[in-house]
Amino acid sequence: MSGVSTTAPRAAESIPSSPLSLCARAPRVPAGRLVAEMVPPPRFDSVRFDTYIPDPGQPSQQAAVQALTAFGTGLDGAPQAGRGRKRWFRRERGRGTAHQGESPRGIYLDGGYGVGKTHLLASVWHAAPAPPERKAFGTFVELTNLVGALGFQQTVDTLSGHALLCIDEFELDDPGDTVLVSSLLSRLVEEGVALAATSNTLPGRLGEGRFAATDFLREIQGLSAHFTPLRIDGEDFRHRGMPEAPEPSGDEETVRAARRTPGATLDAFPALLTHLAQVHPSRYGAMCEGLAAVCLTGVRPVPDEATALRLVVLADRLYDREVPLLASGVPFDQLFSEEMLRGGYRKKYFRAISRLTALARDGERLTRAA
C-alpha cells in the first residue's frame, strides 16, 4: 500500500506490560470443541424472530421474517441414523434432489451487510424444534475449518444426523473452499439435513435480483435446486439512526482505560497484526473468549490484503462476543485502502468497518470510567 507507513508510533511500541494481551493468546482448539461450538454466537444467543425490528421502508424485511418463521418452525426434528430415516428430500437415482412438485427444504437469504441476516439465521436455528445437539450453526469459514480439522468424511458423518445446518456468510471469493463446502452440503442433503444460508453477495451485485450471484450458482453446481431464495434489502442497522463513529482515543487514554478495566487486553496494533499471522483463524474465537474489552494503540491502515482478511475474521469474532473496543490511531473507516474497498473482498471490509464501529461505540464507556 503506497504512501502508508506500517511502523508503529513510538508510544505504541513502548506499551508497559499489561495483565492481559491478545498477543499472548494462542489457544489450541480440539476438533471436538469446534463441533460442540457450532451454535449461534453469544451476540445472537437470545435473538428471536420477534426481536427483529423490520425497517418500515423495506417490505422485504417483514417478508423475510414471515418466510423464515414458517421454514424454521416447519422443521420436524432430526433424522434418525440408519436405513429408512426420514429425509427432507426424496432421493432420485441416488441423489438428494428435491422431488418434482415438492418445495425445496433449504432457504437462502441474500442481502447486504447490516440488514440483520445473521439475526434471522440465528432465529431459524432457535425456532427449529430439534434439540440443540441436532442443529448446527456456523460461518462458512468455520465450516471449512471443521473439514480441515476432522477430514471430509468424518465431517459428513458428524453432521449427517442433524436436522438443520445454518451457514452464515457463504463465501464467493475462494472457489476451492466453495466447491469443498458445496460437495459437503450435497452429501448432507442426501442424508436428510435441512439447510439455511446467508450470502456475502458483493455490493456491486446486490441489485441483480437473482438467487445469489452467478459465481455462487456456478460453484455450488446443482445444489441451488435445494434452496428457496429470499431477498432482503435495507441499510446497515448498526448505523441507522445512530451517531457517527467516535473519534479515536489518544494512546495515553487508551492505556489508562485498559489498566482500569478488569478483563481488558492492551496491545499495539502492529504487534497484533503480526500475531494474527501466527494463529490460525479457527482459533480467533477462543482467543477472544472471556474478554471484557480490547484496547489497541497505534491503529493504522493495514499493509496488505492477507493481513486485512485476518483482521476481518478477528472483527467478526469480537462482534459475535460483544467485546467493546477502544483504540487510538486512525478511525476504523480508514483501515482499508481505496483499492481494497473496490476489490473482490470489499464486502468483507465494509462488514468489518461496520462491526468495528459498533464495538467502538460500546468502548466509549471505557474512557468515561477511566
Secondary structure as UniProt FT lines:
FT   TURN            2..3
FT   HELIX           10..13
FT   HELIX           22..24
FT   HELIX           31..36
FT   HELIX           42..44
FT   HELIX           49..51
FT   TURN            56..57
FT   HELIX           59..74
FT   TURN            83..84
FT   TURN            93..94
FT   TURN            100..101
FT   STRAND          106..111
FT   TURN            113..114
FT   HELIX           117..127
FT   HELIX           132..134
FT   STRAND          135..139
FT   HELIX           140..150
FT   HELIX           152..159
FT   TURN            160..161
FT   STRAND          164..170
FT   HELIX           175..190
FT   TURN            191..192
FT   STRAND          194..199
FT   HELIX           203..208
FT   HELIX           214..220
FT   HELIX           221..226
FT   STRAND          227..232
FT   TURN            237..241
FT   HELIX           251..260
FT   TURN            262..263
FT   STRAND          264..268
FT   HELIX           269..276
FT   TURN            277..278
FT   HELIX           281..283
FT   HELIX           284..287
FT   TURN            288..290
FT   STRAND          293..299
FT   HELIX           305..320
FT   TURN            321..322
FT   STRAND          325..329
FT   HELIX           332..334
FT   HELIX           338..342
FT   TURN            344..345
FT   HELIX           346..369
//
